[in-house]
């Protein structure tokens, strides 16, 4: 007998929240169709993404997992990733309109 969708999602979410590595910066949404769970949302690392997938895969009633989780590192400073020197050497093209 297969689990009802809401029961399966509830069981998977409970297992994720009870995992020792779970923190409040894991933002996960689940969708289910015929036992296949689609993971959506954001986690802080590749390790967390893989952990969530493994937890989900190991739940009774789950027949497959589609992992669409994004990695969002809260400690990463987006300003430090900008390459100002390259931007100054290679500015984006400017569009100039001539005529009427």
N, C-alpha and C positions, 0 to 999 in steps of 0.2 A: 504494500500500500504506500503510495507516495504522499509526501507532506503537502498540505495546502500552502499556496504561495506565501501568505502572510506568516505562517508558522516557520517556513524555511528561512525567510528573510530575518525573522525575529531570532531564530537560532544562530544564524551566521553573525548577526550584529552582536549578540550576546557573547559569542566566542571571541570576536574581535575585541570587544570592550574588556573582556576578562584576561586578555593576553598580557603577559608581564611587560612587554615593550609598548603597550598602548599609552598614548598621551592625548591630551585634549587638542593638540594641533594636527591630529589625524581627522580630516573632514571627508567622510566616506558616505556615499549614497549607493544603495543597492537596487538593482532591477532584476526581476526573475521572469524567465519564460521557459516552461517545460524543464525545470531543474537547472537551467543554465543561468548563472548569476553574472550580471555585468556590474563591475566595480567602477564607480565614477567618483571624482572629487580630488582632493589633494592630500599628500603625505609629505613629510619633510626629507625623505631620503629614498634611494633605491632599495636599501635594506627593508625599510618599512613597507614599500610597495610589494616587494617579494614576500614579506611576512604575511601581509593581508591576503595575498593570493593563496599562499600555502594554507592559512587558517580556513579560508573559504573552501578550498578544494577538499579538505579533510572532513567537512561536515556531511553528515548523513543526509542523503536526498539530493545533494549537489551532483549534477551530471557533467557540468562544465563550467569554466570561468573565463570571462572576457575581462581582461585587466586594462581599463582605460584611466587608471589613476595617474594624475600628474604629480611631478615632484616639485615642491615649492619649498626651497630652503629659507627659513625665516632668518637665519644668521647671515645670509648672503647679501652683501651690499650692492644693489644694482648700479650705483654710481661708480664703484671701483671696477666694474666690468667694462665701462666705456673706454674705448681706445681713442683718447683725445688727439694724440699725435697723428694717427691714421686719418681721423676725420678732418684735421687741418690740412694734411697733404693731399687728400682726395675728397674735396667737398662734393656734395651732391650736385648734380647738374641744375642749373637755373633755367627756367622757362621764361623766355622773353617773347612778348607778342608784338609784332610789327604791323603797322597798317591800322586800318579802321577797326 
